[in-house]
Amino acid sequence: VGAHDFTGGTGAEVWLNSVDIIPPTVFLDSLSPESGATDISTGTSISAKFSEDVDILTLRNNDTTGTFSPSSDSTITVYGSKSGFHSGVINYDSTTFTVTFYPDAPFTTTEIVTVTFSSKIADPAGNHLDGNGDGTGSDTPSDYYLWSFTIVDTVKPLPPTSVTGTAGEGKAILSWTAPVKNEDNSTLTDLEGFNVYR
């Protein structure tokens, strides 16, 4: 800002530099899949929108290739309760402030997937993510942002075999051999019970 007198002469000049101290946040209504969703397909991608532009290198652990192998100390982790950590590709749209993660492998049915944004994510000014919404960002776990969703069970178990029925007084006794495989020949691990219809 320059200070001038009325005759056009120039007086002392004072320069003011604006400093960005506002940390980025994550918009809850931008999460895809939504937090708490229970009907998500195994091939889903994951995305979220920030409140402002962020440094793409902080999203990718300073990896410029975009190929990403998340682990427990990554800035973004995607963890399936059955399938473990997922590697994949991270894309960032700097016009919409949206990050999208494309996993290399599908998730496992019925597992809970937890997405974690580390507070190492920062804007170009170096302000760390405000994950807990208190108005300040810090490079500590208290400012991590997490959400979870559940993968839908789309694989049906094979029907029981060796079904037999024995008549009794006012009742019928049924017996069968429970399946151990699903229709896709994968191992059946989540059998909850059987439905018997008259």
C-alpha positions as CSV (number, residue, x, y, z in Angstrom):
1,V,0.0,0.0,0.0
2,G,1.6,3.3,-1.0
3,A,0.9,6.6,0.9
4,H,0.7,9.7,-1.3
5,D,0.0,13.4,-0.5
6,F,-2.6,15.5,-2.3
7,T,-0.1,17.2,-4.7
8,G,0.9,13.9,-6.1
9,G,4.1,13.7,-4.1
10,T,5.0,10.4,-2.7
11,G,5.3,9.9,1.0
12,A,6.5,7.0,2.9
13,E,5.3,3.7,1.5
14,V,4.0,0.9,3.7
15,W,3.8,-2.6,2.3
16,L,1.4,-5.1,3.8
17,N,1.8,-8.8,3.2
18,S,-1.2,-11.0,3.6
19,V,-0.4,-14.3,5.3
20,D,-2.6,-17.4,5.0
21,I,-3.2,-18.9,8.4
22,I,-6.5,-20.7,7.7
23,P,-6.1,-24.5,7.6
24,P,-7.9,-26.7,5.1
25,T,-10.8,-28.8,6.3
26,V,-12.8,-31.7,4.7
27,F,-16.5,-31.1,3.7
28,L,-18.5,-33.9,5.4
29,D,-21.2,-33.8,2.6
30,S,-18.6,-34.4,-0.1
31,L,-17.5,-37.8,1.2
32,S,-17.9,-40.6,-1.3
33,P,-18.8,-43.2,-0.2
34,E,-20.7,-41.5,2.6
35,S,-19.6,-42.0,6.1
36,G,-21.5,-44.9,7.6
37,A,-22.8,-46.2,4.3
38,T,-23.5,-50.0,4.3
39,D,-24.3,-50.8,0.7
40,I,-21.0,-50.0,-1.1
41,S,-19.7,-52.1,-4.0
42,T,-16.4,-53.9,-4.0
43,G,-15.1,-51.7,-6.9
44,T,-15.8,-48.3,-5.4
45,S,-13.5,-45.4,-5.7
46,I,-13.1,-42.9,-2.8
47,S,-13.3,-39.1,-2.9
48,A,-13.5,-36.1,-0.7
49,K,-13.5,-32.3,-1.2
50,F,-11.4,-29.8,0.8
51,S,-12.4,-26.3,1.8
52,E,-9.4,-24.9,-0.1
53,D,-6.6,-25.8,-2.4
54,V,-4.1,-28.3,-0.9
55,D,-0.6,-29.2,-1.9
56,I,-0.9,-32.3,-4.0
57,L,2.5,-33.6,-2.9
58,T,1.2,-33.7,0.7
59,L,-1.6,-36.0,-0.5
60,R,0.9,-38.4,-2.2
61,N,3.7,-38.6,0.4
62,N,5.8,-36.3,-1.9
63,D,5.5,-38.9,-4.7
64,T,5.2,-37.1,-8.1
65,T,4.1,-40.2,-10.0
66,G,0.6,-40.5,-8.6
67,T,1.1,-44.2,-7.9
68,F,0.6,-44.7,-4.3
69,S,1.2,-47.6,-1.9
70,P,-0.5,-46.6,1.4
71,S,0.8,-47.9,4.7
72,S,0.1,-47.0,8.3
73,D,2.3,-43.8,8.0
74,S,1.0,-42.5,4.7
75,T,-0.8,-39.1,4.5
76,I,-3.9,-41.0,3.1
77,T,-4.6,-44.6,4.1
78,V,-7.4,-46.9,2.9
79,Y,-7.8,-49.9,5.2
80,G,-10.2,-52.9,4.8
81,S,-10.9,-54.9,7.9
82,K,-10.4,-58.1,5.8
83,S,-8.2,-57.0,2.9
84,G,-5.8,-54.7,4.8
85,F,-4.1,-51.6,3.3
86,H,-4.9,-50.8,-0.3
87,S,-2.6,-49.3,-2.8
88,G,-3.8,-47.3,-5.8
89,V,-3.7,-44.0,-7.7
90,I,-4.5,-40.6,-6.2
91,N,-5.9,-37.9,-8.5
92,Y,-6.4,-34.3,-7.3
93,D,-8.6,-31.6,-9.0
94,S,-7.2,-28.2,-8.0
95,T,-10.2,-26.4,-9.4
96,T,-12.7,-28.2,-7.2
97,F,-10.3,-29.1,-4.4
98,T,-11.3,-32.8,-4.7
99,V,-9.1,-35.8,-4.2
100,T,-10.0,-39.2,-5.6
101,F,-8.4,-42.5,-4.7
102,Y,-8.7,-45.4,-7.2
103,P,-7.7,-48.7,-5.5
104,D,-5.6,-51.2,-7.4
105,A,-7.7,-54.1,-6.1
106,P,-11.4,-54.5,-5.2
107,F,-12.5,-54.6,-1.6
108,T,-13.8,-57.7,0.1
109,T,-17.5,-58.2,0.7
110,T,-18.9,-57.3,4.2
111,E,-15.7,-55.7,5.3
112,I,-15.5,-52.2,6.9
113,V,-13.3,-49.8,5.0
114,T,-11.7,-46.9,7.0
115,V,-10.2,-43.9,5.2
116,T,-7.8,-41.7,7.1
117,F,-6.5,-38.3,6.0
118,S,-3.3,-37.5,8.0
119,S,-2.8,-33.9,9.3
120,K,0.4,-33.9,7.2
121,I,-1.9,-32.9,4.4
122,A,-1.4,-29.1,4.0
123,D,-2.3,-26.1,1.8
124,P,0.4,-24.3,-0.3
125,A,1.1,-22.0,2.6
126,G,1.9,-24.9,4.9
127,N,-1.2,-24.9,7.0
128,H,-1.9,-28.5,8.2
129,L,-5.3,-30.1,7.9
130,D,-7.9,-29.2,10.6
131,G,-9.4,-32.7,10.9
132,N,-11.2,-32.2,14.2
133,G,-12.9,-28.9,13.2
134,D,-11.6,-26.7,16.0
135,G,-10.4,-24.0,13.6
136,T,-6.7,-24.8,13.9
137,G,-4.5,-27.4,12.1
138,S,-1.6,-29.3,13.5
139,D,0.7,-32.0,12.4
140,T,-0.7,-34.3,15.1
141,P,-3.1,-37.3,15.2
142,S,-5.7,-35.1,16.8
143,D,-6.2,-33.5,13.4
144,Y,-6.5,-36.7,11.4
145,Y,-9.8,-37.0,9.5
146,L,-11.4,-40.4,9.4
147,W,-14.5,-42.0,8.0
148,S,-15.8,-45.6,7.4
149,F,-18.2,-47.5,5.2
150,T,-19.2,-51.1,4.7
151,I,-18.9,-53.2,1.5
152,V,-22.1,-54.9,0.6
153,D,-22.3,-58.7,0.5
154,T,-23.1,-59.6,-3.1
155,V,-21.8,-63.1,-3.2
156,K,-24.4,-65.8,-2.3
157,P,-23.6,-69.0,-0.5
158,L,-24.2,-72.4,-2.2
159,P,-27.4,-74.2,-1.1
160,P,-27.1,-76.9,1.6
161,T,-26.7,-80.5,0.4
162,S,-28.0,-83.9,1.5
163,V,-31.2,-82.4,2.8
164,T,-33.4,-85.0,4.5
165,G,-36.7,-84.9,6.4
166,T,-38.1,-87.3,8.9
167,A,-41.7,-87.3,10.0
168,G,-42.6,-87.2,13.6
169,E,-45.6,-86.6,15.8
170,G,-46.8,-83.2,14.8
171,K,-43.4,-82.2,13.5
172,A,-40.8,-82.8,10.9
173,I,-37.1,-83.2,11.6
174,L,-34.9,-81.8,8.9
175,S,-31.1,-82.3,8.5
176,W,-28.6,-81.1,5.9
177,T,-25.0,-80.5,5.2
178,A,-24.1,-76.8,5.5
179,P,-22.2,-75.2,2.5
180,V,-18.6,-74.3,2.9
181,K,-18.3,-72.4,-0.4
182,N,-20.0,-69.4,-2.1
183,E,-21.3,-69.4,-5.7
184,D,-18.1,-68.0,-6.9
185,N,-16.2,-70.9,-5.3
186,S,-14.7,-68.6,-2.6
187,T,-14.7,-69.8,1.0
188,L,-17.9,-69.1,2.9
189,T,-16.9,-67.2,6.1
190,D,-20.1,-65.3,7.1
191,L,-22.9,-67.8,7.1
192,E,-25.5,-66.5,9.6
193,G,-28.2,-69.2,9.4
194,F,-30.9,-70.9,7.3
195,N,-34.4,-70.1,6.3
196,V,-36.9,-72.9,6.2
197,Y,-40.2,-72.5,4.4
198,R,-43.3,-74.6,4.6
